[in-house]
Amino acid sequence: MARLVQCAKIGQELPGMASPPYPGELGQRIYENISQAGWDMWMQYSVVLINHYGLSLGDPQSREFLMQQMEEFFFGVGAQMPEGWTPEGTPGMGKGVPAGKGAPRK
């Protein structure tokens, strides 16, 4: 049975990660408080940041910037997803938007 965490990003109890995804204290905090689905969201968002800012992971300043952005993404003010939001692909749940919300249908 998968380890469940109360995900600080998504606001739901969801399967956690198998191991800390990042070294150090921040990695442990993420492991204890963020679900696998929340981490997957970060991975997608980090690609956007890397491409938008032209970051090089070989550059210590770029890595520091990404680490700051990661902490803000998971634990910063307003970091939690809107109430009722569920990650896409969660069995028995919606497709990433609250029920009854989203683009109007034609």
C-alpha distances in whole Angstrom, upper triangle without the diagonal:
4,7,9,13,16,17,21,22,21,21,17,14,12,9,11,12,11,15,18,20,23,25,26,26,25,22,21,22,20,17,17,18,17,14,14,16,19,19,20,22,24,24,26,28,29,31,33,34,35,37,38,40,40,38,38,35,37,39,38,39,37,34,35,36,32,31,33,32,28,28,30,28,25,27,30,32,31,28,26,26,28,27,25,24,21,20,21,19,16,15,18,19,23,24,24,27,27,28,32,33,33,36,39,39,42
4,6,10,13,14,18,18,17,18,15,11,9,6,7,9,8,12,15,16,20,22,23,23,22,19,18,18,16,13,13,15,14,11,10,13,15,15,16,19,20,21,23,25,25,27,29,30,31,33,35,36,36,34,34,31,34,36,35,36,34,30,31,32,28,27,29,28,24,24,26,24,21,23,27,29,28,25,23,23,25,24,23,21,18,17,19,17,14,14,17,18,21,22,22,24,25,27,30,30,31,34,37,37,40
4,7,10,12,15,17,16,16,13,10,8,6,5,8,8,10,13,15,18,20,21,20,19,16,15,15,14,11,10,12,11,9,10,13,14,14,16,19,19,20,23,24,25,27,29,29,30,33,34,35,36,33,34,30,33,35,33,34,32,29,30,30,27,25,27,26,22,22,24,22,19,21,24,26,26,23,21,21,24,23,22,21,18,17,20,18,16,16,19,19,22,23,22,25,25,27,31,30,31,35,37,38,41
4,7,9,12,14,13,12,10,6,5,4,5,9,10,13,14,16,19,21,21,20,19,17,15,15,13,11,10,10,10,8,10,11,12,14,16,17,18,20,22,23,24,26,28,29,30,32,33,34,35,33,34,31,34,35,33,34,32,29,29,29,26,24,26,25,21,21,22,20,17,18,22,24,23,20,18,18,20,19,19,18,15,15,18,17,14,15,17,17,19,21,20,22,22,24,27,27,28,32,34,35,39
4,6,9,11,11,10,8,5,6,6,5,9,11,13,13,15,17,19,19,17,16,15,13,12,10,9,7,6,7,6,9,11,11,12,15,16,16,18,21,21,22,25,26,26,28,31,31,32,33,31,32,29,32,33,31,31,30,27,27,27,24,22,23,22,18,18,19,17,14,15,18,20,20,17,15,16,18,17,17,17,15,15,18,18,15,17,18,17,20,21,19,21,21,23,27,26,27,31,34,35,39
4,6,9,8,7,6,4,6,9,9,12,15,16,15,17,19,21,21,18,17,16,15,12,11,11,9,6,7,7,11,12,11,13,16,16,17,19,21,21,22,25,26,26,28,31,31,32,34,32,33,30,33,34,32,32,30,27,27,27,24,22,22,21,18,17,18,16,13,13,16,18,17,14,12,13,15,14,14,14,13,14,17,18,15,17,18,17,18,20,18,19,19,21,25,24,25,29,32,33,37
4,5,5,5,6,6,7,9,8,11,14,15,14,15,17,19,19,17,15,14,14,11,9,10,9,5,5,5,9,9,7,10,12,12,13,16,17,17,19,21,22,22,25,27,27,28,30,28,29,27,30,31,29,29,27,24,24,23,21,19,19,18,15,14,15,13,9,11,14,15,14,11,9,10,13,13,13,12,11,11,15,16,14,16,18,16,17,18,15,17,17,20,23,22,23,26,29,31,35
4,6,5,8,9,10,13,11,14,17,17,15,16,17,19,19,16,14,14,14,10,9,11,10,6,6,8,12,11,8,11,14,13,13,16,18,17,18,21,21,21,24,26,26,26,29,27,28,26,30,29,28,27,25,23,22,21,19,17,17,16,13,12,12,10,7,7,10,12,11,8,6,9,12,12,14,13,13,13,17,19,17,20,21,18,19,19,16,17,17,21,24,22,23,26,29,32,35
4,6,8,11,11,13,12,14,18,18,16,15,17,19,20,18,15,15,15,12,10,12,12,8,7,8,11,9,6,9,11,9,10,13,14,13,15,18,18,18,21,23,23,24,26,24,26,24,28,28,26,25,23,22,21,20,17,16,16,14,11,11,11,8,6,7,10,11,9,6,4,6,10,11,12,11,11,11,14,16,15,18,20,17,17,17,13,14,15,19,21,20,20,23,26,29,32
4,6,8,9,12,12,14,18,19,18,17,19,22,23,21,18,18,18,15,13,14,14,10,8,8,11,8,7,10,12,10,12,15,15,15,17,20,20,20,23,25,25,26,28,27,29,27,31,31,30,29,26,25,24,23,20,20,19,17,15,15,14,11,9,11,13,14,11,9,6,5,8,8,9,7,7,8,12,14,12,15,16,13,13,13,10,12,12,15,18,17,18,21,24,26,30
4,7,9,12,13,16,19,20,19,19,21,24,24,22,19,19,18,16,14,15,14,10,9,10,13,11,10,13,15,14,15,18,19,18,20,23,23,24,26,28,28,29,31,30,32,30,33,33,32,31,29,27,27,25,23,22,21,19,17,16,16,14,11,12,14,14,12,10,7,7,9,8,9,9,9,11,14,16,14,16,17,14,15,16,13,14,13,16,19,18,19,23,26,28,31
4,6,10,11,15,18,19,19,19,22,25,25,23,20,20,19,17,15,15,14,11,10,9,12,11,10,14,15,14,16,19,20,20,22,25,25,26,28,30,30,31,33,32,34,31,35,35,34,33,31,29,29,28,25,24,24,22,19,19,19,16,14,15,17,18,16,14,10,10,11,10,9,9,8,10,13,14,11,14,14,12,13,15,13,14,13,16,19,19,20,24,26,28,32
4,7,9,13,15,17,18,18,21,24,24,22,20,19,18,16,14,13,12,10,9,8,11,11,11,14,15,16,18,20,21,22,23,26,27,27,29,31,32,33,35,33,34,32,35,36,34,34,32,30,30,29,26,25,25,24,20,20,21,18,15,16,19,20,19,16,13,13,15,13,13,13,11,12,15,15,12,13,14,13,15,17,16,17,16,18,22,22,24,27,30,31,35
4,6,10,13,15,16,16,19,22,23,22,20,18,17,16,13,12,12,10,9,6,8,8,9,11,13,14,16,17,19,20,21,23,25,26,27,29,30,32,33,31,32,30,33,34,33,33,31,28,28,28,25,23,24,23,19,20,20,18,15,17,20,21,20,17,14,14,16,15,14,13,10,10,13,12,9,11,13,12,14,15,14,17,17,19,22,22,23,27,29,30,34
4,7,9,12,13,14,18,20,21,21,19,17,16,15,13,11,11,11,9,6,6,8,10,11,12,14,16,17,18,20,21,23,25,26,27,29,30,32,33,31,31,29,32,33,32,32,30,27,28,28,24,23,25,23,20,20,22,19,16,18,22,24,22,19,17,17,19,19,17,16,13,12,14,13,10,12,14,14,17,17,16,19,20,22,26,25,26,29,32,32,36
4,7,9,10,11,14,17,18,17,15,13,12,12,10,7,8,8,7,4,5,8,9,9,11,13,14,15,17,19,19,22,24,24,25,28,29,30,31,28,29,26,29,30,29,29,27,24,25,25,22,20,22,21,17,17,19,17,14,16,20,22,21,18,16,17,20,20,19,18,15,14,16,15,13,15,18,17,19,20,18,21,22,24,28,27,28,31,34,35,38
4,6,7,8,11,14,16,16,14,11,11,12,9,6,9,10,8,6,5,9,10,8,10,13,13,13,16,18,18,20,22,23,23,26,27,28,29,26,26,23,26,27,26,27,25,22,23,23,20,18,21,20,16,17,19,17,15,17,20,23,23,19,18,19,22,22,22,20,17,15,17,16,15,17,20,20,22,21,20,23,24,27,30,29,29,32,35,36,40
4,7,9,12,14,16,17,16,12,12,14,12,8,11,13,11,10,9,12,13,12,13,16,16,16,19,21,20,22,25,25,25,28,30,30,30,28,27,24,26,28,27,29,27,23,25,26,22,20,23,23,19,20,22,20,18,20,24,27,26,23,22,23,26,26,26,24,21,19,20,19,18,19,23,23,25,24,23,26,28,30,34,33,33,35,39,39,43
4,6,9,10,12,13,13,9,9,11,10,7,10,12,11,11,10,14,14,12,14,17,16,16,19,20,19,21,24,24,24,27,29,29,29,26,25,22,24,26,24,26,24,21,22,23,20,18,21,21,17,18,21,19,17,19,22,26,26,22,22,23,27,27,27,25,23,20,22,22,21,23,26,25,27,27,25,28,30,32,36,34,34,37,40,41,45
4,6,7,9,10,9,5,6,8,7,5,8,11,10,11,11,14,13,10,13,16,14,14,18,19,17,20,22,22,22,25,27,26,27,23,23,19,21,23,21,23,21,18,18,20,17,14,17,18,14,14,18,17,14,16,19,23,23,20,20,22,25,26,27,25,23,20,23,23,22,24,27,26,27,27,25,28,29,32,35,34,34,36,40,41,44
4,7,10,11,9,6,8,10,8,7,11,12,10,11,10,13,12,8,11,13,11,11,14,15,14,16,19,18,18,21,23,23,23,20,20,16,18,20,19,20,18,15,16,17,14,12,15,15,12,13,16,15,13,16,18,22,22,19,19,21,24,26,26,24,22,19,21,21,21,24,27,25,26,25,23,26,28,31,34,32,32,34,38,39,42
4,7,9,7,4,7,10,8,8,12,13,12,14,13,16,14,11,13,15,12,12,16,16,14,16,19,18,17,21,22,21,22,18,18,14,16,17,15,17,16,12,13,15,12,10,13,14,10,11,15,14,13,15,18,21,22,19,20,22,26,27,28,26,24,22,24,24,24,27,30,29,29,28,25,28,30,33,36,34,34,36,40,41,44
4,7,7,5,7,10,10,10,13,15,15,17,16,19,17,14,17,19,16,16,19,19,17,19,22,20,20,23,25,24,24,20,19,15,16,17,15,17,17,13,13,16,14,11,14,16,13,13,17,17,16,17,19,23,25,21,23,25,29,30,31,29,28,25,27,28,27,30,33,32,33,32,29,32,34,37,40,38,37,40,43,45,48
4,6,5,6,9,10,11,13,15,15,18,18,21,19,16,19,21,18,18,22,21,19,22,24,22,22,25,27,25,25,22,21,18,19,19,16,18,18,14,13,16,15,11,14,16,13,13,16,17,16,16,18,22,24,21,23,25,29,30,32,30,29,27,29,30,29,32,35,33,34,33,31,33,34,38,41,39,38,41,44,46,50
4,5,5,6,9,10,11,12,14,17,18,20,18,16,20,20,18,19,22,21,19,23,25,23,23,27,27,26,27,23,23,20,21,21,18,19,19,16,14,17,15,12,13,15,13,11,15,16,14,14,16,20,22,19,21,23,27,28,30,28,27,26,29,30,29,31,34,32,33,32,30,32,33,36,39,37,37,40,43,45,49
4,5,5,6,9,10,10,11,14,15,18,15,13,16,17,14,15,19,18,16,19,21,19,20,23,24,23,24,21,21,18,20,20,17,17,17,14,12,14,12,9,10,12,9,8,11,12,10,10,13,17,19,16,17,20,24,25,27,25,24,23,26,27,26,29,31,29,30,29,26,28,30,33,36,34,33,36,40,42,45
4,5,5,6,9,10,10,12,13,16,13,11,14,16,13,14,17,17,15,18,21,19,20,23,24,23,24,21,21,17,19,20,18,19,18,14,14,16,13,10,12,13,10,10,13,13,11,12,15,19,20,17,18,20,24,25,27,25,23,21,24,25,24,27,29,28,29,28,25,28,29,33,35,34,33,36,39,41,45
4,5,5,6,9,10,12,14,16,15,13,16,18,16,17,20,20,19,22,24,23,23,27,28,27,28,25,24,21,23,23,21,22,21,18,17,19,17,13,15,16,13,12,15,16,13,13,17,20,21,18,19,21,25,26,27,25,24,22,25,26,24,27,29,28,29,29,26,29,30,33,36,34,35,38,41,43,46
4,5,5,6,8,11,13,16,13,12,16,17,15,17,20,19,18,22,23,22,23,26,27,26,28,25,25,22,24,24,22,22,21,18,17,18,16,13,14,15,12,10,13,13,10,10,13,16,18,15,16,18,22,22,24,23,22,21,24,25,23,26,28,26,27,27,25,26,27,31,34,32,32,35,39,41,44
4,5,5,5,8,10,12,9,8,12,13,11,13,16,16,15,18,20,19,20,23,24,24,25,23,23,20,23,23,21,21,20,17,16,17,14,12,13,13,10,9,12,11,8,9,13,16,17,13,14,16,20,21,22,20,19,17,20,21,20,23,25,24,24,24,21,23,25,28,31,29,29,32,36,37,41
4,6,6,8,9,12,10,9,13,14,13,14,18,18,17,20,22,22,23,26,27,27,28,25,25,22,24,25,23,24,23,19,19,20,17,15,17,17,13,12,15,14,11,13,16,19,20,16,16,18,22,22,23,21,19,18,21,21,19,22,24,23,25,24,22,25,26,29,32,31,31,34,37,39,42
4,6,8,11,13,12,12,15,16,16,17,20,20,20,23,25,24,26,29,29,29,31,28,28,25,28,28,26,27,25,22,22,22,20,17,18,18,15,14,16,15,12,12,16,19,19,16,16,18,21,21,22,21,19,19,22,22,20,22,24,23,25,25,23,25,26,28,32,31,31,34,38,39,43
4,7,10,12,10,10,14,14,14,16,19,18,19,22,23,23,24,27,28,28,29,27,28,25,28,28,26,26,25,22,21,21,19,16,17,17,13,12,14,13,9,9,13,16,16,13,12,14,17,17,19,17,17,16,19,20,18,21,23,21,22,23,20,22,22,25,28,27,28,31,34,36,40
4,7,8,6,7,10,11,10,13,15,15,16,19,20,20,22,24,25,25,27,25,26,23,26,27,25,25,23,20,20,20,17,15,16,15,12,11,13,11,8,10,13,16,15,12,11,12,16,16,17,15,14,13,16,17,15,18,20,19,20,19,17,19,20,23,26,25,25,28,32,33,37
4,5,5,6,9,10,11,13,15,15,16,19,20,21,22,25,26,27,28,26,27,24,27,28,27,27,25,22,23,23,19,18,19,18,14,14,16,13,11,13,16,18,17,14,12,13,16,16,16,14,12,10,13,14,12,15,17,16,17,17,15,18,19,21,25,24,24,27,30,32,35
4,5,5,6,9,10,10,13,14,15,17,19,20,21,23,24,26,26,25,25,23,26,27,26,27,24,22,23,22,19,18,20,18,14,16,17,14,12,15,18,21,20,16,15,15,18,19,18,16,13,10,12,12,11,14,17,16,17,16,15,18,20,22,26,24,24,27,30,31,35
4,5,5,6,9,10,11,13,14,16,17,19,20,22,23,25,26,24,25,23,27,28,27,27,25,22,23,22,19,19,20,18,15,16,17,13,12,15,18,20,18,14,13,12,15,16,15,12,9,7,9,9,9,12,15,13,14,13,11,14,16,19,22,21,21,23,26,27,31
4,5,5,6,9,10,11,12,15,16,17,18,20,21,22,24,22,24,22,25,26,25,25,22,20,21,19,16,16,17,14,11,12,13,10,8,12,14,16,15,11,10,10,13,15,15,12,10,8,11,12,12,15,18,15,16,15,12,15,16,20,23,21,21,23,27,28,32
4,5,5,6,9,10,10,13,15,15,16,19,20,21,22,20,21,18,22,23,22,22,19,17,18,18,14,13,15,13,10,12,13,10,9,12,15,18,17,13,13,13,17,18,19,16,14,11,13,14,14,17,20,18,19,17,15,18,20,23,26,24,23,26,29,31,34
4,5,5,6,9,10,11,13,14,16,17,19,20,21,20,21,19,22,23,23,23,20,18,20,19,15,16,17,15,12,15,16,12,12,15,18,20,19,15,15,14,17,19,19,15,13,10,11,12,12,16,19,17,17,15,13,16,19,22,25,23,22,24,27,28,32
4,5,5,6,9,10,11,13,14,16,17,18,20,19,20,19,23,23,23,23,20,18,19,18,14,15,16,13,11,13,13,10,10,14,15,17,15,12,12,11,14,17,17,13,12,9,10,12,13,17,19,17,16,14,11,14,17,20,22,20,19,21,25,26,29
4,5,5,6,9,10,10,12,14,15,16,17,16,17,16,19,20,20,19,16,15,16,14,11,11,12,10,7,10,11,7,8,12,13,16,15,11,12,13,16,19,19,16,15,12,14,16,17,20,23,20,20,18,15,17,20,23,26,23,22,24,28,29,32
4,6,5,7,9,10,11,13,14,16,16,15,16,14,18,19,19,19,16,14,16,15,11,12,14,12,10,13,14,11,12,15,17,20,19,15,16,16,19,22,22,18,17,14,15,16,17,21,24,22,21,19,16,19,22,25,28,25,24,25,29,30,33
4,6,5,7,9,10,11,13,15,15,15,16,16,19,20,21,20,17,16,18,16,13,15,16,13,12,15,15,12,13,17,18,20,19,15,16,15,18,21,21,17,16,13,13,15,17,20,23,21,19,17,14,17,20,23,25,23,21,22,26,27,30
4,5,5,6,9,10,11,12,14,13,16,15,19,19,19,18,15,15,16,13,10,13,13,10,9,13,12,9,11,15,15,17,16,13,15,14,17,20,21,17,17,14,15,17,19,23,25,22,21,18,15,17,20,24,25,22,20,22,26,27,30
4,5,5,6,9,10,11,12,10,12,11,15,15,16,15,12,11,13,11,7,10,11,8,8,12,12,10,12,15,16,18,18,15,17,17,20,23,24,20,20,17,18,20,21,25,28,25,24,21,19,21,24,27,29,26,24,26,29,31,34
4,5,5,6,8,10,10,10,11,11,15,16,17,16,13,13,15,13,10,13,15,12,12,16,16,13,16,19,19,22,21,18,20,19,22,25,26,22,21,18,18,20,22,26,28,26,25,22,19,22,25,28,30,27,25,25,29,31,33
4,6,5,6,8,10,10,13,14,17,17,19,17,14,14,16,13,11,14,15,12,12,16,15,13,16,19,18,20,19,17,19,18,21,24,25,21,21,18,19,21,23,27,29,26,24,21,19,21,24,27,28,25,22,23,27,28,31
4,5,5,6,8,8,11,12,15,14,15,14,10,11,13,10,8,11,12,9,10,14,13,12,15,17,17,19,18,16,19,19,22,25,26,23,23,20,21,24,25,29,31,28,27,24,21,23,26,29,30,27,25,26,30,31,34
4,6,6,6,5,7,8,12,12,13,12,9,10,12,10,8,12,13,11,12,16,16,14,17,20,20,22,22,19,22,22,25,28,29,26,25,23,23,25,27,31,33,31,29,26,24,26,29,32,33,30,28,29,32,34,36
4,6,5,7,9,11,14,14,17,15,12,14,16,13,12,16,17,14,15,19,18,17,20,23,22,24,24,21,24,23,26,29,30,27,26,23,23,26,28,31,34,31,29,26,24,26,29,32,33,30,27,27,31,32,34
4,6,8,11,14,16,16,18,15,12,15,16,13,12,16,16,13,15,19,17,16,20,22,21,22,22,20,23,22,25,28,30,26,26,24,24,27,29,32,34,32,29,26,24,25,28,31,32,29,26,26,30,32,33
4,5,9,12,14,13,14,12,9,12,13,10,10,14,14,12,15,18,17,16,20,22,20,22,22,21,24,24,27,30,32,28,29,26,27,29,31,35,37,34,32,29,26,28,31,34,35,32,29,30,33,35,37
4,7,10,12,11,14,12,9,12,14,12,12,15,16,15,17,20,20,19,22,24,23,26,26,24,27,27,30,33,34,31,31,28,28,30,32,36,38,36,34,31,28,30,33,36,37,34,31,32,35,37,39
4,6,9,8,10,9,6,8,11,9,9,12,14,13,14,17,18,17,20,22,22,24,25,23,25,26,29,32,34,30,30,27,28,30,31,35,38,35,34,31,28,30,33,37,38,35,32,33,37,39,41
4,5,5,9,9,6,8,11,11,10,13,15,15,16,19,20,20,22,24,24,27,28,25,28,28,32,35,36,33,32,29,29,31,33,36,39,37,36,33,30,33,36,39,41,38,35,36,40,41,43
4,5,7,9,6,6,9,10,9,11,14,14,14,17,19,18,20,22,23,26,27,24,27,27,31,34,35,31,31,28,28,30,31,34,37,35,35,32,30,32,35,38,40,37,35,36,40,42,44
4,6,9,8,8,11,12,12,14,16,17,17,20,22,22,23,25,26,29,30,27,30,31,35,37,38,35,34,31,32,33,35,38,41,39,38,36,33,36,39,42,44,41,39,40,44,45,48
4,6,5,6,9,10,11,12,14,15,17,19,20,21,23,24,24,27,29,26,29,31,34,37,39,35,35,32,33,35,36,39,42,40,39,37,34,36,39,42,44,41,39,40,44,46,48
4,5,5,6,9,10,10,12,14,15,17,18,20,21,22,22,26,27,25,28,30,33,36,38,35,34,32,33,35,36,39,42,40,39,37,34,36,39,42,44,41,39,41,45,47,49
4,5,5,6,9,10,11,12,14,15,17,18,20,21,20,23,25,23,27,28,32,35,36,34,34,31,33,35,36,39,42,39,38,36,33,35,37,41,43,39,38,39,43,45,47
4,5,5,6,9,10,10,12,14,15,16,18,20,19,22,24,21,25,26,29,32,34,31,31,28,29,31,32,36,39,36,35,33,30,32,34,38,40,36,35,36,40,42,44
4,5,5,6,9,10,10,12,14,15,17,18,18,22,23,20,23,25,28,31,33,30,29,27,28,30,31,34,37,35,34,32,29,31,34,37,39,36,35,36,40,42,44
4,5,5,6,9,10,11,12,14,16,16,16,19,21,19,22,24,28,31,33,30,30,28,30,31,32,35,38,36,35,33,30,32,34,37,39,36,35,37,40,43,45
4,5,5,6,9,10,11,12,14,15,15,17,19,17,21,22,25,29,31,28,28,26,28,30,31,34,37,34,33,31,28,29,31,35,37,34,32,34,37,40,42
4,5,5,6,9,10,10,12,14,14,17,18,16,19,20,23,26,28,25,25,23,24,26,27,31,33,31,30,28,25,26,29,33,34,31,30,32,35,37,40
4,5,5,6,9,10,11,12,12,16,18,15,18,20,23,26,28,25,25,23,25,27,27,31,33,31,30,28,25,27,29,33,35,32,31,33,37,39,42
4,5,5,6,9,10,10,10,13,15,13,17,19,22,25,27,25,25,23,26,28,28,32,34,31,30,29,25,27,29,32,34,31,30,32,36,39,41
4,6,5,6,9,10,9,12,13,11,14,16,19,22,24,22,22,21,23,25,25,29,31,28,27,26,22,23,26,29,31,28,27,29,32,35,38
4,5,5,6,8,9,13,13,10,13,15,19,21,23,20,20,18,21,23,23,26,29,26,25,24,21,22,24,28,30,27,27,29,32,35,38
4,5,5,6,7,11,12,10,12,15,18,21,23,21,21,20,22,25,24,28,30,27,27,25,22,24,25,29,31,28,28,30,34,36,39
4,6,5,4,8,9,7,11,13,16,19,21,19,20,19,22,25,24,28,29,27,26,25,21,22,23,27,29,26,26,28,31,34,37
4,6,6,9,9,6,9,10,14,17,19,16,17,16,18,21,21,24,26,23,22,21,17,18,20,24,26,23,22,25,28,31,34
4,6,9,9,6,7,10,14,16,18,15,16,15,18,20,19,23,25,22,22,21,17,19,20,24,26,24,23,26,30,32,35
4,7,8,6,8,11,14,16,19,17,18,18,21,23,22,26,27,24,24,23,20,21,22,25,27,25,25,28,32,34,38
4,6,5,8,12,14,17,19,18,19,19,23,25,24,28,29,26,25,25,21,21,22,26,28,25,25,28,31,34,37
4,5,8,11,13,15,18,18,20,20,23,26,25,29,29,26,25,25,21,21,21,25,26,23,24,26,29,33,36
4,6,8,9,12,15,14,17,17,20,24,23,26,26,23,22,21,18,17,17,21,22,20,20,23,26,29,32
4,6,9,12,15,13,15,15,18,21,20,24,24,21,20,20,16,16,17,20,22,20,20,23,26,29,32
4,7,8,11,10,12,12,16,19,17,21,21,18,17,17,14,14,14,18,20,18,18,21,24,27,31
4,6,8,7,9,10,13,16,15,18,19,15,14,14,10,10,10,14,16,14,15,18,21,23,27
4,6,6,9,11,14,17,16,19,19,15,13,14,10,9,8,12,13,11,13,16,19,21,25
4,6,9,12,15,17,16,18,17,14,13,14,11,10,8,10,13,12,14,17,20,22,26
4,6,10,12,15,13,15,13,10,9,11,9,7,5,7,10,10,12,16,18,20,24
4,7,9,12,11,14,13,9,8,9,6,5,5,8,11,10,11,15,17,19,23
4,6,9,7,10,10,7,6,7,5,6,7,10,13,12,13,16,19,20,24
4,6,6,10,11,8,8,7,5,8,10,12,16,14,14,17,20,21,25
4,6,9,10,8,7,4,5,8,11,13,15,14,14,16,19,19,23
4,6,9,8,8,7,8,11,14,15,18,17,17,19,21,21,24
4,6,6,7,8,9,12,13,14,17,17,18,20,23,23,26
4,5,8,10,12,14,15,15,18,19,20,22,24,24,27
4,7,10,12,13,13,13,16,17,19,21,23,22,26
4,7,9,10,10,9,13,14,15,18,20,20,23
4,6,7,7,7,10,11,12,14,16,16,20
4,6,8,9,11,11,10,13,15,15,19
4,7,9,12,10,10,13,15,17,20
4,6,8,7,7,10,13,14,18
4,6,6,8,11,13,15,19
4,6,8,12,12,14,17
4,7,9,9,11,14
4,7,8,11,14
4,6,9,12
4,6,9
4,7
4
